[in-house]
Amino acid sequence: MSEHYEVLARKYRPHNFKELVGQTHTIRTLVNALDNDNLHHGFLFTGTRGVGKTTIARIFAKSVNCEEGVSSNPCGECATCIEIDKGQSVDLIELDAASHTGVDHMREILDNAQDSPLTDVKKTVEEGRDAIKEVTDSIKRGTKL
């Protein structure tokens, strides 16, 4: 396999909200929040495989951290936007949900999330859908994270 091989989903992944197809209700909500400076402390993207959670999270991370300022239309040209597009941002944490399902992993994520971002304005954690069941069960049992 070539060293320059790139998965099609990554190669053709939308880079801004205008390029997204579907999820209009989610996009409208996020665009309004960004344009009206009405951002909450956290956003949770949920759903089944292939609905665009990772893509929306990446665009949202660029929108919040773009060096041109918070906007629903990130520049895509600054160092932060390029790092996020390439998957190289140290402040965008993508988790493989299949291997990060335990309570111990959630503890580690929560501990790391408290650290200030190194380069970006906000730290973004993406892809934790499968972890929710074990963490929820732990909370129900009264186990402290």
Phi and psi in degrees as a GROMACS rama.xvg file:
@    title "Ramachandran Plot"
@    xaxis  label "Phi"
@    yaxis  label "Psi"
@TYPE xy
-67.437  147.65  SER-2
-67.2043  -22.5181  GLU-3
-97.9006  11.6889  HIS-4
-64.7909  136.745  TYR-5
-132.488  131.278  GLU-6
-58.3806  137.427  VAL-7
-57.7309  -38.5148  LEU-8
-61.0382  -34.3838  ALA-9
-79.8698  -38.0677  ARG-10
-62.3172  -40.6885  LYS-11
-106.75  17.0627  TYR-12
-65.1023  132.654  ARG-13
-59.2419  147.68  PRO-14
-110.52  -3.97084  HIS-15
-152.166  168.379  ASN-16
-63.6708  -30.0994  PHE-17
-66.765  -28.2595  LYS-18
-82.8221  -13.1231  GLU-19
-71.0718  141.45  LEU-20
-114.925  129.263  VAL-21
84.9819  -176.912  GLY-22
54.5063  35.2192  GLN-23
-59.6885  -37.3811  THR-24
-64.5363  -40.6226  HIS-25
-68.3407  -45.5468  THR-26
-61.2257  -45.6193  ILE-27
-59.8938  -42.9897  ARG-28
-62.7115  -46.8232  THR-29
-67.7106  -42.4235  LEU-30
-61.4831  -44.2733  VAL-31
-62.6389  -42.6216  ASN-32
-62.6413  -43.1504  ALA-33
-67.784  -46.2746  LEU-34
-71.7668  -25.6988  ASP-35
-100.396  10.6695  ASN-36
50.4131  49.0612  ASP-37
-122.767  55.8726  ASN-38
-88.4786  135.854  LEU-39
-88.2842  171.664  HIS-40
-73.3124  -16.7411  HIS-41
-157.985  149.649  GLY-42
-129.774  137.639  PHE-43
-118.382  116.433  LEU-44
-99.1261  118.773  PHE-45
-125.511  162.394  THR-46
147.494  176.281  GLY-47
-76.9954  173.606  THR-48
-57.709  138.266  ARG-49
82.735  11.571  GLY-50
-91.8247  -7.57036  VAL-51
108.519  16.9172  GLY-52
-59.7715  -47.6194  LYS-53
-65.496  -43.8809  THR-54
-61.4384  -47.7539  THR-55
-63.6728  -41.0745  ILE-56
-62.3677  -40.5991  ALA-57
-66.1245  -44.9325  ARG-58
-63.7009  -41.3006  ILE-59
-63.2287  -41.953  PHE-60
-61.2919  -41.8554  ALA-61
-63.8432  -42.2267  LYS-62
-61.8517  -37.1309  SER-63
-80.5061  -32.6576  VAL-64
-104.576  -1.81186  ASN-65
-55.2297  137.188  CYS-66
-67.4243  -15.941  GLU-67
-80.1826  -10.1871  GLU-68
116.475  166.382  GLY-69
-67.8815  126.126  VAL-70
-163.009  154.014  SER-71
-76.6816  -4.11822  SER-72
-126.092  80.555  ASN-73
-63.9762  151.019  PRO-74
-65.0178  -35.1739  CYS-75
76.7282  0.512355  GLY-76
-118.093  -19.1279  GLU-77
-74.2289  166.904  CYS-78
-58.9937  -40.2542  ALA-79
-64.2427  -47.5941  THR-80
-61.5304  -41.7082  CYS-81
-65.8159  -42.597  ILE-82
-61.0841  -43.3297  GLU-83
-65.505  -43.481  ILE-84
-59.9849  -38.9792  ASP-85
-82.5839  -7.60432  LYS-86
76.8836  25.2923  GLY-87
-110.145  4.33027  GLN-88
-73.8238  128.635  SER-89
-73.9861  -15.9504  VAL-90
-99.7305  -0.93914  ASP-91
-105.359  107.313  LEU-92
-101.811  111.346  ILE-93
-102.554  127.262  GLU-94
-107.637  142.821  LEU-95
-82.0732  104.254  ASP-96
-60.0532  -29.0397  ALA-97
-67.8767  -27.5751  ALA-98
-109.718  2.42246  SER-99
-123.351  58.3633  HIS-100
-103.087  -15.0952  THR-101
-83.6225  164.345  GLY-102
-62.8949  -38.4131  VAL-103
-61.4616  -39.9634  ASP-104
-64.4503  -38.9517  HIS-105
-65.2581  -38.5999  MET-106
-58.7643  -46.0368  ARG-107
-62.3962  -42.8496  GLU-108
-62.9935  -45.9843  ILE-109
-63.9127  -39.3781  LEU-110
-62.6871  -44.0859  ASP-111
-70.826  -31.1979  ASN-112
-68.1596  -21.6958  ALA-113
-75.504  -20.5993  GLN-114
-70.1212  145.148  ASP-115
-67.8615  148.774  SER-116
-62.7805  146.711  PRO-117
-76.3592  -46.3468  LEU-118
-122.927  -33.2339  THR-119
-84.3132  171.364  ASP-120
-75.9881  -41.1999  VAL-121
-125.841  149.454  LYS-122
-92.7831  137.082  LYS-123
-123.114  127.48  THR-124
-112.157  128.166  VAL-125
-128.012  144.433  GLU-126
78.5257  73.6822  GLU-127
-128.59  22.8434  GLY-128
-59.796  -41.902  ARG-129
-77.0039  -16.3231  ASP-130
-76.1958  -20.7574  ALA-131
-63.4093  -40.0483  ILE-132
-60.2363  -50.1381  LYS-133
-66.3626  -39.0728  GLU-134
-67.2195  -42.9302  VAL-135
-60.6854  -44.6972  THR-136
-60.25  -39.7805  ASP-137
-63.8041  -42.3019  SER-138
-64.9644  -41.7331  ILE-139
-61.2489  -36.2361  LYS-140
-76.8274  -11.434  ARG-141
87.9507  11.9011  GLY-142
-75.1155  132.466  THR-143
-81.7457  132.454  LYS-144
